[in-house]
């Protein structure tokens, strides 16, 4: 199979998160995703895009979420980017259940359902979250 790319940009508002979920559902037949892989990617994409909505732009400021999906032999690669304020410190990827705090769990959830996760916040601003899901052999 040759690689296939889908790109989508939408306003950083929670009401548009369904578009991200629908886009991966639309890619599922092309990628050959099974039900579990599709559920994992829907969850990961929703969490990554929701982080942009919650954290990237100041309250009420306009901004966009950029989603890029690449389907290749044996994997789906996802990139979620924004041009917001970036991260002042590296994200915490280990959730402390003793803290009883759900804040900050989004990227931990992404990490738990994908095979590779990389987060970059360049000095010029914005954040890039990249992850890959290796597909099972049918």
N, C-alpha and C positions, 0 to 999 in steps of 0.2 A: 504494500500500500504506500502511496506517496503521501507526503505530509499535507495537511489541510489546516488553514488558519481561519478563525472567526474572531472579529474584533467588534467591540460594542462600547460606546460611551454614553453615559446618562448622568443626569443631575445627582449630586450627592444628597439625596433625600430618601428617607426610608421607604416611601411609597413606590420607589423604582427598583427596590431590591428583587422583586418578583421577576423582573426582566433578566437579571443575572441567572436566577434559578431556571427560568424557561430556556435560556440560551444553552445551558449545559444539557438540559433534557432534549433539546433539538439536535445536539451533537451526538448524543448517546448512540443512535443507530449507526452513524458513520464510524464512530470510534469502536463499536462493538462492546460497549459497556454492559456489564451484567447489572442486576438490580442493586446489589450491594455497592458496587463501584459508583453507580449513578447517585445513590443516596449519599455516599461519602463526599463526592464532588459537589453536590448541591449544598451540603452542609459547609464544606470548606469555602466555597465561593460566597455563600451568604455571610459567613463570619468575616471573611476578608473584606468584602464590600461594606458590610455594616461598620467595620472599624473606620473606614474612610468617612462614612456618614457621621459617625459619632466624634471622631477625633481630628480629621484632617483640616477642616476649615473652621474659622471662628463662627460662633452662633450667628445665623442669619446671612453669613457671607456666601456668595455664589461659588460653586466649584463643581467639578465633575469626577466621576469614577470612570476609569478606563480599564476594560477587561479584554484580555487577549487569550484565546485558547488555541493551542497547537496540538493537533492530533497526528501522531507519528506511529510507526510500527511499535506496538507494545506499550505505549504510554500516552497520557494526556498531560501537557504542560500548560499551566495557567499563570498569568501575570496580571495582578491587580495594581494599578498605579493611580496616584493622585499628584496634584501640584500644590498641595496644602503646606502646612507649617512643618511637616517632617517630625521626626522623633528626637527629643533632646537626649534621650538615653536609650540603650538597647532594650528591646521588649523582654519582659519576663515570660519565659516559656514553660515555667514550672509553676503550676497552681498549688497554693497551700490550702488544703481543705480545712485546716484549723482556723483560717482567717474568716471563714463564712462570708466571703465577699465574692460576688460574681463578676465584678469589674476586672478586666484584664484577662478573662478566660478565652477570648476569641481566638487569638493566635495559638494558644495551647490546644484548643479544640481542633484547629486546622492541622497542627502538627500531629495530632493523634490519629487522623484519618488519611493522611497522605504519606508518601514514601520519602519525599525530600521537601524541605522548606528553607527558603532563603529570604531574609528581610534586609533591605537596604534603604537608608535615608541619606541621600547625597547632600553635600554641603550647600548645593544650590536650592534645596527645598524639595518637598514632596517625599513620598514613600513608595517603594516598590516591594511588593510581596510576590514571590515566585514559588510555585510548588508544582510537584509532579506526582502523578498517580500511575504506578505501573499496573498494567492490565493483566488479568489472569488469562491463561490460554484456554480457549473454548474447547 
